[in-house]
Amino acid sequence: MSKETFHTLTTKAVPLSIENIDTDQIIPARFLKATTREGFGENLFRDWAYNPDGTKKSDFILNNLDYYTGEYSAKILVAGRNFGMGSSREHAAWAIHDFGFKAVVSSFFADIFRNNALNTSVLPVQVSDKFLGTIFNVLAANPDTLITIDLPSQTISLETGESEQFDINTYKKTCLLNGYDDIDYLLSLKDEIKQFDLAHTI
């Protein structure tokens, strides 16, 4: 997978107002045979998105093509509280990324999912329950409302004016801003490491 940076994202958002979504619902276990990160997006929320005969369910919100048209095609998923619970499979984050989402907004994330998402260049934005409710209400009134996520300032803002700050691990923030994985981060410090080594060589 190519390395990606994340700075500021402004798009429409898909609201999935379901709480306690687990990783098996995000990507069912029967689709975990592949070992590369590509191809999982087509099975994101498979059992919710498809009928038994393989046709898409017209009433499942991720199947609404209106969210993916125009300049601000939805790259943000807004989900209910406690997103990514359950097994620790990386494939859940892979599926979200492969589908085209760059960020997931919720009022609580399972820790392992949060780390897997960050390692897959998907930004988990944890907001308060109150602000999450505001987002759902605004999107219900106008599904085309734009949301801006500004990683440098750690803010999420609605086109209607509401905003809130969010927390992120400083190391992971640096990695996202620069498109680093763990090895890249260490390489970025090679001059400092070299100077430290020289200063402590007897």
C-alpha positions as CSV (number, residue, x, y, z in Angstrom):
1,M,0.0,0.0,0.0
2,S,1.4,3.4,-0.9
3,K,2.3,5.7,1.9
4,E,-0.3,8.4,2.6
5,T,-0.2,11.7,4.5
6,F,-3.2,13.2,6.3
7,H,-3.5,17.0,7.0
8,T,-6.9,18.5,6.3
9,L,-9.9,16.6,4.9
10,T,-13.2,18.2,3.9
11,T,-15.9,15.9,2.5
12,K,-19.4,14.7,3.0
13,A,-19.9,12.0,5.6
14,V,-21.9,8.7,5.7
15,P,-23.8,8.4,9.0
16,L,-24.1,4.9,10.4
17,S,-25.8,5.5,13.7
18,I,-25.4,2.0,15.2
19,E,-23.6,1.5,18.5
20,N,-21.3,-1.4,19.4
21,I,-20.3,-2.2,15.8
22,D,-17.7,-5.1,16.1
23,T,-15.0,-6.1,13.7
24,D,-16.9,-9.1,12.5
25,Q,-19.7,-6.9,11.3
26,I,-17.2,-4.6,9.7
27,I,-15.6,-7.5,7.7
28,P,-17.1,-11.0,8.3
29,A,-14.5,-13.7,9.1
30,R,-15.2,-15.6,5.9
31,F,-13.5,-12.9,3.9
32,L,-10.2,-12.9,5.8
33,K,-8.4,-15.3,3.5
34,A,-6.3,-12.7,1.7
35,T,-3.0,-11.5,3.2
36,T,-2.6,-8.2,1.3
37,R,-4.7,-5.1,2.2
38,E,-6.4,-4.7,-1.2
39,G,-9.9,-6.0,-2.1
40,F,-11.5,-5.9,1.3
41,G,-13.6,-2.8,0.6
42,E,-16.1,-4.6,-1.5
43,N,-17.1,-6.7,1.6
44,L,-17.2,-3.8,4.1
45,F,-20.3,-4.5,6.2
46,R,-21.1,-7.3,3.9
47,D,-24.0,-8.9,5.8
48,W,-25.6,-5.5,6.2
49,A,-25.0,-4.3,2.7
50,Y,-26.0,-7.3,0.6
51,N,-29.0,-9.7,0.3
52,P,-28.4,-13.4,0.4
53,D,-28.5,-13.5,-3.4
54,G,-25.6,-11.1,-3.6
55,T,-27.5,-8.0,-4.7
56,K,-27.0,-4.8,-2.7
57,K,-29.6,-3.7,-0.2
58,S,-31.0,-0.4,-1.4
59,D,-31.9,0.7,2.1
60,F,-28.4,0.3,3.5
61,I,-26.8,3.8,3.8
62,L,-23.4,2.9,2.5
63,N,-25.1,1.8,-0.7
64,N,-26.5,5.2,-1.3
65,L,-24.5,6.5,-4.3
66,D,-25.5,10.1,-3.6
67,Y,-22.8,10.2,-0.9
68,Y,-20.0,9.4,-3.4
69,T,-20.8,11.9,-6.2
70,G,-19.3,15.3,-6.8
71,E,-16.2,17.1,-5.6
72,Y,-16.7,16.2,-1.9
73,S,-17.4,12.5,-2.3
74,A,-17.7,11.0,1.2
75,K,-14.5,9.9,2.8
76,I,-15.7,10.1,6.4
77,L,-17.7,7.5,8.2
78,V,-19.6,8.6,11.3
79,A,-20.5,5.7,13.5
80,G,-22.3,5.1,16.8
81,R,-20.4,4.8,20.1
82,N,-18.0,1.9,20.7
83,F,-16.8,1.3,17.2
84,G,-14.4,-1.6,16.4
85,M,-15.0,-3.8,19.4
86,G,-14.5,-7.5,19.2
87,S,-11.6,-9.4,17.7
88,S,-8.4,-7.6,16.9
89,R,-8.3,-8.3,13.1
90,E,-6.5,-5.7,11.1
91,H,-8.7,-6.5,8.1
92,A,-11.5,-4.3,9.6
93,A,-9.3,-1.2,9.2
94,W,-8.1,-2.5,5.8
95,A,-11.7,-2.8,4.6
96,I,-12.6,0.7,5.7
97,H,-9.6,2.1,4.0
98,D,-10.1,0.1,0.8
99,F,-13.7,1.3,0.6
100,G,-12.4,4.8,0.4
101,F,-12.8,6.2,3.9
102,K,-10.0,8.3,5.3
103,A,-11.5,8.9,8.8
104,V,-14.0,7.4,11.1
105,V,-15.8,9.5,13.7
106,S,-17.3,8.0,16.9
107,S,-17.6,8.8,20.6
108,F,-15.5,5.8,21.5
109,F,-13.2,3.3,19.8
110,A,-11.9,0.0,20.8
111,D,-8.2,0.4,21.5
112,I,-6.9,-2.3,19.1
113,F,-9.1,-1.0,16.3
114,R,-7.9,2.5,16.9
115,N,-4.2,1.4,16.5
116,N,-5.0,-0.7,13.5
117,A,-6.8,2.2,11.9
118,L,-3.9,4.6,12.5
119,N,-1.5,2.0,11.1
120,T,-3.6,1.8,7.9
121,S,-3.8,5.6,7.4
122,V,-7.3,5.9,8.7
123,L,-7.8,8.6,11.3
124,P,-10.1,7.6,14.2
125,V,-11.6,10.9,15.5
126,Q,-13.1,10.5,19.0
127,V,-15.6,13.2,19.9
128,S,-18.0,13.6,22.8
129,D,-21.3,11.9,22.9
130,K,-23.0,15.3,22.6
131,F,-21.0,16.3,19.5
132,L,-21.6,13.0,17.9
133,G,-25.3,13.5,18.4
134,T,-25.0,16.9,16.8
135,I,-23.3,15.4,13.8
136,F,-26.0,12.9,13.3
137,N,-28.7,15.5,13.6
138,V,-27.0,17.9,11.2
139,L,-26.5,15.1,8.6
140,A,-30.1,14.0,9.0
141,A,-31.3,17.5,8.2
142,N,-28.8,17.8,5.3
143,P,-26.9,14.8,4.1
144,D,-24.7,17.0,1.9
145,T,-23.3,18.9,4.9
146,L,-19.5,19.0,4.7
147,I,-17.3,18.0,7.6
148,T,-13.7,19.2,7.9
149,I,-11.1,17.3,9.9
150,D,-7.9,19.3,10.6
151,L,-5.2,17.1,12.0
152,P,-2.6,19.8,12.7
153,S,-5.0,21.7,14.9
154,Q,-6.8,18.5,16.0
155,T,-10.3,19.9,15.3
156,I,-13.4,18.6,13.6
157,S,-15.8,21.2,12.2
158,L,-19.2,21.1,10.6
159,E,-20.2,23.4,7.7
160,T,-23.0,24.7,10.0
161,G,-20.4,26.1,12.4
162,E,-20.1,23.6,15.2
163,S,-16.7,22.2,16.1
164,E,-14.8,20.3,18.7
165,Q,-11.2,19.3,19.3
166,F,-10.0,15.7,19.5
167,D,-7.0,13.9,21.0
168,I,-4.5,11.8,19.2
169,N,-1.2,10.2,20.2
170,T,1.7,12.6,19.3
171,Y,3.7,9.9,17.7
172,K,0.8,8.7,15.5
173,K,0.0,12.2,14.6
174,T,3.6,12.7,13.4
175,C,3.4,9.5,11.3
176,L,0.1,10.5,9.7
177,L,1.3,14.0,8.9
178,N,4.4,12.7,7.2
179,G,3.2,9.4,5.8
180,Y,5.5,7.4,8.1
181,D,5.3,3.8,9.2
182,D,7.4,2.8,12.2
183,I,10.6,2.3,10.1
184,D,10.2,5.6,8.3
185,Y,9.8,7.3,11.7
186,L,13.1,5.8,12.9
187,L,14.8,6.7,9.7
188,S,13.6,10.3,10.1
189,L,15.6,10.4,13.4
190,K,18.8,8.9,12.0
191,D,20.8,12.2,12.3
192,E,19.7,12.6,15.9
193,I,20.4,9.0,16.7
194,K,23.8,9.3,15.1
195,Q,24.6,12.4,17.2
196,F,23.4,10.7,20.4
197,D,25.6,7.7,19.6
198,L,28.6,9.9,19.0
199,A,28.1,11.8,22.1
200,H,27.9,8.6,24.2
201,T,30.7,6.7,22.6
202,I,33.6,6.2,24.9
